[in-house]
Amino acid sequence: MKVQTKSAGILDNFSDTSVLDEKESWPVLRFFDFLDLKLGNRLTDAIFCHHQLREDMCILLNGRNIRILPDGLNTQLKDGDSIFICIVISGG
């Protein structure tokens, strides 16, 4: 299974194309555990707090916000999926 990860802003150095040797699909959260092994825990330290997605973080799975998907971070990945990670900035 091949999954592309892109990021923007201060998280830009986490862009990656990962090929998983597994034939079974993985939930998004398990995929982040896999990336931690490759990147040394820096990614999850940046986007999670107490095992919850930080409020200022946005994860898009194939262009859809992970927070609005029925299974959220437990959504199963498929071959060719794309994950985009960025910080949400708001103000007026």
C-alpha positions in Angstrom: 0.0 0.0 0.0 1.3 3.4 -1.0 0.3 6.5 1.0 1.5 10.1 0.2 1.9 12.5 3.1 2.2 16.2 2.5 2.5 19.0 5.0 2.7 22.8 4.9 4.2 25.6 7.0 6.4 24.6 9.9 5.4 21.0 9.4 6.8 21.0 5.8 9.6 18.6 6.6 7.2 15.8 7.2 6.2 15.3 3.6 6.8 11.7 2.6 5.7 8.9 0.3 5.5 5.8 2.3 5.1 2.3 1.0 3.8 -0.1 3.5 4.6 -3.8 3.1 1.2 -4.7 4.6 -1.6 -5.7 2.3 -4.2 -5.0 4.9 -5.5 -1.5 5.3 -4.4 0.6 8.3 -6.3 3.2 10.3 -4.9 6.7 9.9 -3.8 6.7 13.6 -1.7 3.5 13.1 -0.1 5.1 10.0 1.1 8.0 12.2 2.7 5.4 14.5 4.5 4.0 11.4 5.7 7.5 10.4 7.0 8.1 14.0 9.3 5.1 13.5 10.6 6.7 10.3 10.8 10.2 11.7 11.6 9.7 15.4 8.3 10.8 17.1 8.7 14.3 15.9 5.5 14.2 13.9 3.1 13.0 16.6 4.7 15.3 19.1 3.8 18.2 16.8 0.2 17.3 16.0 -1.1 15.4 19.0 -1.5 16.3 22.7 -2.4 13.6 25.2 -3.3 11.2 22.3 -5.8 13.7 20.9 -5.4 15.7 17.7 -4.5 19.3 18.7 -7.2 21.8 18.0 -4.9 23.9 15.8 -4.1 21.0 13.5 -5.9 19.9 10.4 -5.5 16.5 8.7 -7.0 16.1 5.3 -7.5 12.6 4.0 -8.0 12.8 0.2 -9.0 16.4 0.7 -11.6 15.7 3.4 -11.1 16.9 7.0 -10.4 13.9 9.2 -12.6 15.4 12.0 -15.7 15.2 9.9 -15.2 11.6 8.6 -17.4 9.1 10.4 -14.5 7.1 11.7 -12.1 10.1 12.2 -8.6 8.9 12.9 -9.8 5.3 12.7 -10.6 5.7 9.0 -9.0 2.9 7.0 -6.4 3.9 4.5 -6.4 2.6 1.0 -3.7 2.3 -1.6 -3.0 5.7 -3.2 -4.5 7.7 -0.4 -3.1 11.2 0.3 -2.8 12.8 3.8 -2.2 16.5 4.1 -1.2 18.0 7.5 -1.2 21.7 8.4 -1.7 24.2 11.2 -5.0 26.1 11.2 -4.5 29.8 11.6 -7.4 32.1 12.2 -7.9 35.7 13.1 -9.4 38.9 11.9 
